[in-house]
Every structure is written in structure tokens, then in C-alpha cells.
Amino acid sequence: MKRMPRDPLHDKLVNERLISMAYGQIGMIQASGGFFVYFVIMAENGFWPSRLLGIRREWDSKAINDLADSYGQEWTYSQRKRLEYTCHTAFFASIVIVQWTDLMICKTRRNSIFQQGMWNHHLTFGLFFETTLAIFLSYCPGLDKGLRMMPMRFTWWLPGLPFSFLIFVYDEVRKFLLRRLPPGSWLEKETIISCSYSIIPLPPVSLPLLYIRIYTYILKYVYAFLSFLFTCVLHTSCSLN
């Protein structure tokens, strides 16, 4: 209640700066990581990017069971679809990996992550939870039918790491320049999401209360996970029937 109301004329929820950062800069790096691992898996299985251009009609045709890749190896319809779903799973895993860094760089506007630290236990728990959930979705039996999530090789988790590191370096350099440039610089105007809210220091939290909050969050995520799992199993059983 002590916060000043948001100015609807200037402090918009979605503005040009947010779109530029989310889609024009960070989002482009994340999308590049997803497409990179997609083409890596396709190339490892014989389909070079040049072979994939214009192949959709033959790829999705159930009548074609001898589609040749870049090396002349023939693929049936079921084999092609399994490879396609594996690429989709790898794309999802790559997005999860780049979101690690995306979550960390959103902690501060100017300070380096090395100055701020990683003392937000809820955020750290979220990082481990999303990674565990991605692993579960990739390797849980039955989800290949319900969600078309295929198990992957361990090496297919790695192509997204350079893009995650690139996001980290890019944002650290941006914040370094923001700290060195005078207030009101072009970089500040174009990359910092302005907000008129006043910052209110939070009271210190006792250790038992912190454990109770963490336990509550765990129960909430476990409940959501079990509900999601029940939905997947139900969808899988309906697909098999």
C-alpha cells in the first residue's frame, strides 16, 4: 500500500524497451540456440540443412517410406517422425538451458550477478525444478505417446550451453557499460525498463519461517507436478485407446 500507483501514460506493462530486450536481443539468442541444436541433431542423423529445405511435403507423407537423406540413407515415415519429435524435445531442452541465464540476468538492472549473488532460495529452487522437470519430460516412459517427448543423448543437451553463456556475457557487458556511463545515456534509455515504483526494504525473515515458506513452495510445485503427470497419463491412455 506504500507504493506509488503506476503511471498509465509512461509506465506501461509492455513497451518498446521490453519488446526490444525480450524479442530483439535476448530472445534472438535463445531462439538461435534452439534452432542450432535442432539442425545439429538433424545433421548427425544424415539430414543437412540444405536437404531439409523444401522437404516438408515428402517428410509428412505417410505413403513415402524411402525418403533419402543427404547420404542416401532411406527413412520410413515412423523413423522420420521419431527424429522430428526428438528435435522438438531438444529444442525444448535448449530453451530451458538458456532460461537459466535469462532468469539470473533479470535479478538486477545495473549490478553484476557477482555483486548481487544468488541468495534468493526460491529462484534457486526454480532453476533446479525446471531442469528436473525437463529431464523427467524427456525420459519418462509413456510421454513419447502423450506429449511426443523423446529421450535424447546426453550430448544433445550441450549445444544450448554456449548460447546460455553468450546471454550471460552480453548482459554483463551491458550492465558494466551502464555503471560506467552517466545517467540518462542512450544505453540506459533503450535497455532498462523504467518503473516509478518505490523500493521498499523487506523485513528480515527468520530461519524457521524461511523453511516453512520453502516447504510450502515445494508442496505447491509437487501438487502442480502431480496434476500435470495425471493429465499426461490420461492423455496417453486415451491416445493408446
The 8 nearest C-alpha neighbors of each residue, nearest first, counted from 0:
[[1, 2, 3, 4, 199, 197, 196, 198],
 [2, 0, 3, 199, 197, 4, 196, 198],
 [3, 1, 0, 197, 196, 4, 198, 199],
 [2, 4, 196, 5, 1, 197, 195, 0],
 [5, 3, 2, 6, 196, 195, 7, 1],
 [4, 6, 7, 10, 3, 195, 196, 194],
 [5, 7, 10, 8, 9, 4, 195, 11],
 [8, 6, 10, 9, 5, 11, 12, 4],
 [9, 7, 6, 10, 11, 5, 12, 14],
 [8, 10, 6, 7, 11, 5, 194, 193],
 [11, 9, 6, 7, 194, 8, 5, 12],
 [12, 10, 13, 9, 7, 14, 8, 6],
 [11, 13, 14, 10, 17, 7, 194, 192],
 [14, 12, 11, 17, 15, 18, 16, 10],
 [13, 15, 17, 16, 11, 18, 12, 10],
 [14, 16, 18, 17, 19, 13, 189, 20],
 [17, 15, 19, 18, 14, 189, 190, 20],
 [16, 18, 20, 19, 14, 15, 21, 13],
 [19, 17, 15, 21, 16, 20, 22, 14],
 [18, 20, 23, 16, 17, 22, 21, 15],
 [21, 19, 24, 17, 18, 23, 22, 25],
 [22, 20, 26, 18, 25, 19, 17, 23],
 [23, 21, 26, 18, 19, 24, 20, 27],
 [22, 24, 19, 20, 27, 21, 26, 25],
 [23, 25, 20, 27, 26, 22, 21, 19],
 [26, 24, 28, 27, 21, 20, 22, 29],
 [27, 25, 22, 29, 21, 28, 24, 30],
 [26, 28, 30, 24, 29, 25, 23, 31],
 [27, 29, 31, 25, 26, 30, 32, 162],
 [28, 30, 26, 32, 31, 27, 97, 94],
 [31, 29, 33, 27, 32, 28, 26, 34],
 [32, 30, 28, 34, 29, 33, 35, 27],
 [33, 31, 35, 29, 159, 30, 34, 162],
 [34, 32, 90, 30, 93, 35, 31, 36],
 [35, 33, 37, 31, 36, 32, 38, 30],
 [34, 36, 32, 37, 38, 33, 31, 39],
 [35, 37, 39, 38, 33, 34, 158, 40],
 [38, 36, 34, 86, 35, 39, 40, 90],
 [37, 39, 41, 35, 40, 36, 42, 34],
 [40, 38, 36, 42, 41, 37, 35, 43],
 [41, 39, 43, 42, 38, 37, 36, 44],
 [40, 42, 38, 46, 44, 39, 43, 37],
 [41, 43, 47, 46, 45, 39, 44, 40],
 [44, 42, 40, 41, 45, 39, 46, 47],
 [43, 45, 41, 42, 46, 40, 82, 68],
 [44, 46, 42, 68, 43, 69, 70, 47],
 [47, 45, 42, 41, 68, 69, 50, 44],
 [46, 48, 42, 50, 49, 69, 45, 41],
 [49, 47, 51, 50, 46, 38, 52, 42],
 [48, 50, 47, 51, 52, 46, 69, 53],
 [51, 49, 47, 48, 52, 46, 69, 68],
 [52, 50, 48, 54, 49, 53, 46, 47],
 [51, 53, 54, 50, 49, 48, 55, 47],
 [52, 54, 55, 51, 56, 50, 57, 49],
 [55, 53, 51, 52, 57, 56, 58, 50],
 [54, 56, 58, 57, 53, 59, 51, 52],
 [57, 55, 58, 59, 54, 60, 53, 63],
 [56, 58, 60, 55, 59, 54, 63, 66],
 [59, 57, 55, 56, 60, 54, 79, 76],
 [60, 58, 56, 57, 55, 61, 76, 80],
 [59, 61, 57, 62, 58, 63, 56, 76],
 [62, 60, 63, 76, 59, 64, 58, 77],
 [61, 63, 60, 64, 76, 57, 59, 75],
 [64, 62, 61, 60, 65, 66, 76, 57],
 [65, 63, 75, 76, 66, 74, 62, 61],
 [66, 64, 73, 74, 75, 63, 67, 76],
 [65, 67, 73, 74, 64, 63, 68, 75],
 [68, 66, 73, 71, 72, 65, 74, 69],
 [67, 69, 46, 71, 70, 72, 45, 73],
 [68, 70, 46, 45, 71, 47, 50, 67],
 [71, 69, 68, 72, 45, 67, 46, 73],
 [70, 72, 67, 68, 69, 73, 45, 66],
 [73, 71, 67, 68, 70, 74, 69, 45],
 [72, 74, 67, 65, 66, 71, 68, 75],
 [75, 73, 66, 65, 78, 64, 79, 67],
 [74, 76, 64, 78, 77, 65, 79, 66],
 [75, 77, 79, 64, 78, 61, 80, 63],
 [78, 76, 80, 79, 75, 81, 74, 61],
 [79, 77, 81, 75, 76, 80, 74, 82],
 [80, 78, 82, 76, 77, 81, 83, 74],
 [81, 79, 83, 77, 82, 78, 84, 76],
 [80, 82, 84, 78, 83, 79, 85, 77],
 [81, 83, 85, 79, 80, 84, 78, 86],
 [82, 84, 80, 86, 85, 81, 79, 87],
 [85, 83, 87, 81, 86, 82, 147, 80],
 [86, 84, 82, 149, 88, 87, 83, 81],
 [85, 87, 89, 83, 37, 84, 88, 90],
 [86, 88, 84, 90, 85, 89, 91, 83],
 [89, 87, 85, 91, 86, 90, 148, 149],
 [90, 88, 92, 86, 91, 87, 93, 85],
 [89, 91, 33, 87, 93, 88, 92, 86],
 [90, 92, 88, 94, 89, 93, 87, 95],
 [93, 91, 89, 95, 94, 90, 88, 96],
 [92, 94, 159, 96, 90, 95, 33, 91],
 [95, 93, 91, 97, 96, 92, 98, 33],
 [94, 96, 98, 92, 93, 97, 91, 99],
 [97, 95, 93, 98, 94, 99, 159, 92],
 [96, 98, 163, 94, 99, 95, 100, 29],
 [97, 99, 101, 95, 96, 100, 102, 94],
 [100, 98, 97, 96, 102, 101, 126, 103],
 [99, 101, 103, 102, 98, 97, 163, 167],
 [100, 102, 98, 104, 103, 99, 105, 97],
 [101, 103, 100, 105, 99, 104, 98, 106],
 [102, 104, 100, 105, 101, 106, 99, 112],
 [103, 105, 101, 106, 102, 100, 107, 170],
 [106, 104, 102, 103, 107, 101, 108, 100],
 [107, 105, 104, 103, 102, 108, 112, 115],
 [108, 106, 105, 110, 109, 104, 111, 112],
 [107, 109, 110, 191, 106, 174, 105, 104],
 [110, 108, 174, 107, 177, 178, 111, 175],
 [111, 109, 107, 108, 114, 112, 174, 115],
 [110, 112, 114, 113, 171, 115, 109, 174],
 [111, 113, 115, 114, 116, 110, 104, 103],
 [114, 112, 111, 116, 115, 110, 117, 171],
 [115, 113, 111, 112, 116, 110, 117, 107],
 [116, 114, 112, 113, 111, 110, 117, 107],
 [115, 117, 113, 112, 114, 118, 119, 111],
 [116, 118, 119, 115, 123, 112, 120, 122],
 [119, 117, 120, 116, 123, 115, 122, 121],
 [118, 120, 122, 121, 117, 123, 116, 124],
 [121, 119, 123, 122, 118, 124, 117, 213],
 [120, 122, 124, 123, 119, 125, 213, 216],
 [123, 121, 125, 124, 119, 120, 126, 102],
 [124, 122, 120, 126, 125, 121, 119, 127],
 [123, 125, 121, 127, 122, 126, 128, 120],
 [124, 126, 128, 122, 123, 127, 129, 121],
 [127, 125, 123, 124, 128, 129, 130, 122],
 [126, 128, 130, 124, 125, 129, 131, 123],
 [127, 129, 125, 131, 130, 126, 124, 132],
 [128, 130, 132, 131, 126, 127, 125, 133],
 [129, 131, 133, 127, 128, 132, 134, 126],
 [132, 130, 128, 134, 133, 129, 127, 135],
 [131, 133, 135, 129, 130, 134, 128, 136],
 [132, 134, 130, 136, 135, 131, 129, 137],
 [135, 133, 131, 137, 132, 136, 138, 130],
 [134, 136, 132, 139, 137, 133, 138, 131],
 [137, 135, 133, 134, 139, 138, 132, 148],
 [136, 138, 150, 134, 148, 135, 149, 139],
 [137, 139, 150, 135, 136, 134, 140, 149],
 [138, 140, 135, 136, 142, 137, 141, 150],
 [141, 139, 142, 138, 143, 137, 144, 136],
 [140, 142, 143, 144, 139, 145, 235, 232],
 [141, 143, 145, 144, 146, 140, 148, 139],
 [142, 144, 147, 148, 141, 149, 146, 145],
 [145, 143, 142, 147, 141, 235, 146, 238],
 [144, 146, 235, 142, 234, 143, 147, 231],
 [145, 147, 142, 148, 143, 144, 231, 235],
 [148, 146, 143, 144, 145, 84, 142, 149],
 [149, 147, 143, 137, 146, 88, 142, 136],
 [148, 150, 85, 143, 137, 147, 88, 151],
 [151, 149, 138, 137, 148, 152, 85, 88],
 [152, 150, 149, 153, 155, 85, 137, 89],
 [151, 153, 154, 155, 150, 156, 89, 157],
 [152, 154, 155, 156, 151, 157, 150, 158],
 [155, 153, 156, 152, 157, 158, 151, 40],
 [156, 154, 153, 157, 152, 158, 151, 89],
 [155, 157, 154, 153, 158, 159, 92, 93],
 [156, 158, 154, 155, 159, 160, 153, 161],
 [159, 157, 160, 36, 156, 155, 161, 32],
 [158, 160, 93, 32, 157, 162, 161, 96],
 [159, 161, 163, 162, 157, 158, 164, 96],
 [162, 160, 164, 163, 159, 165, 158, 157],
 [163, 161, 165, 164, 160, 159, 32, 166],
 [162, 164, 97, 160, 166, 165, 161, 100],
 [163, 165, 161, 167, 162, 166, 160, 168],
 [164, 166, 162, 168, 167, 163, 169, 161],
 [167, 165, 169, 163, 164, 168, 170, 162],
 [166, 168, 164, 165, 170, 169, 100, 171],
 [169, 167, 171, 165, 170, 166, 172, 164],
 [170, 168, 166, 172, 167, 171, 165, 173],
 [171, 169, 173, 172, 167, 168, 174, 166],
 [170, 172, 168, 174, 173, 169, 175, 167],
 [173, 171, 175, 169, 170, 174, 168, 176],
 [172, 174, 170, 176, 171, 175, 169, 177],
 [175, 173, 177, 109, 171, 176, 172, 170],
 [176, 174, 172, 178, 177, 173, 171, 179],
 [175, 177, 179, 173, 174, 178, 180, 172],
 [178, 176, 174, 180, 175, 179, 173, 109],
 [179, 177, 175, 176, 180, 174, 109, 181],
 [178, 180, 176, 177, 175, 181, 174, 182],
 [179, 181, 177, 178, 176, 184, 182, 186],
 [180, 182, 184, 183, 179, 177, 178, 187],
 [183, 181, 184, 180, 187, 177, 178, 185],
 [182, 184, 187, 181, 188, 185, 186, 180],
 [185, 183, 187, 186, 182, 181, 188, 180],
 [184, 186, 188, 187, 189, 183, 190, 182],
 [185, 187, 189, 184, 188, 190, 177, 191],
 [188, 186, 184, 185, 191, 190, 189, 183],
 [189, 187, 185, 186, 190, 191, 184, 183],
 [188, 190, 186, 187, 16, 185, 191, 192],
 [189, 191, 187, 16, 186, 188, 192, 20],
 [192, 190, 187, 193, 188, 189, 108, 16],
 [191, 193, 16, 17, 190, 194, 189, 188],
 [194, 192, 191, 10, 195, 188, 9, 16],
 [193, 195, 196, 10, 192, 5, 197, 11],
 [196, 194, 197, 5, 193, 10, 3, 6],
 [195, 197, 194, 3, 2, 198, 5, 4],
 [196, 198, 2, 199, 195, 3, 1, 194],
 [197, 199, 196, 200, 2, 201, 195, 1],
 [198, 200, 201, 197, 2, 1, 196, 202],
 [201, 199, 198, 202, 203, 197, 1, 2],
 [200, 202, 199, 203, 204, 198, 205, 197],
 [201, 203, 204, 200, 199, 205, 208, 209],
 [204, 202, 201, 205, 200, 206, 209, 208],
 [205, 203, 209, 202, 206, 208, 207, 201],
 [204, 206, 208, 207, 209, 203, 210, 202],
 [205, 207, 209, 208, 210, 204, 211, 203],
 [208, 206, 210, 209, 205, 211, 204, 212],
 [207, 209, 211, 205, 210, 206, 212, 204],
 [208, 210, 206, 212, 207, 211, 205, 213],
 [211, 209, 213, 207, 208, 212, 214, 206],
 [212, 210, 208, 214, 209, 213, 215, 207],
 [213, 211, 215, 209, 214, 210, 216, 208],
 [212, 214, 216, 210, 215, 211, 217, 209],
 [213, 215, 211, 217, 212, 216, 210, 218],
 [216, 214, 212, 218, 213, 217, 211, 219],
 [215, 217, 219, 213, 214, 218, 212, 220],
 [216, 218, 214, 220, 219, 215, 221, 213],
 [219, 217, 221, 215, 216, 220, 222, 214],
 [218, 220, 216, 222, 217, 221, 215, 223],
 [219, 221, 223, 217, 222, 218, 224, 216],
 [222, 220, 224, 218, 223, 219, 217, 225],
 [221, 223, 225, 219, 220, 224, 218, 226],
 [224, 222, 220, 226, 221, 225, 227, 219],
 [223, 225, 221, 227, 222, 226, 220, 228],
 [226, 224, 228, 222, 227, 223, 229, 221],
 [227, 225, 223, 229, 224, 228, 222, 230],
 [226, 228, 224, 230, 225, 229, 223, 231],
 [227, 229, 225, 231, 230, 226, 224, 232],
 [230, 228, 226, 232, 227, 231, 225, 233],
 [229, 231, 233, 227, 228, 232, 234, 226],
 [232, 230, 228, 234, 233, 229, 145, 235],
 [233, 231, 235, 229, 234, 230, 236, 228],
 [232, 234, 230, 236, 235, 231, 229, 237],
 [233, 235, 231, 237, 232, 236, 145, 230],
 [236, 234, 145, 232, 238, 237, 233, 144],
 [235, 237, 239, 233, 238, 234, 232, 240],
 [236, 238, 234, 240, 235, 239, 233, 232],
 [239, 237, 235, 236, 240, 234, 145, 144],
 [240, 238, 236, 237, 235, 144, 234, 145],
 [239, 237, 238, 236, 235, 234, 233, 144]]
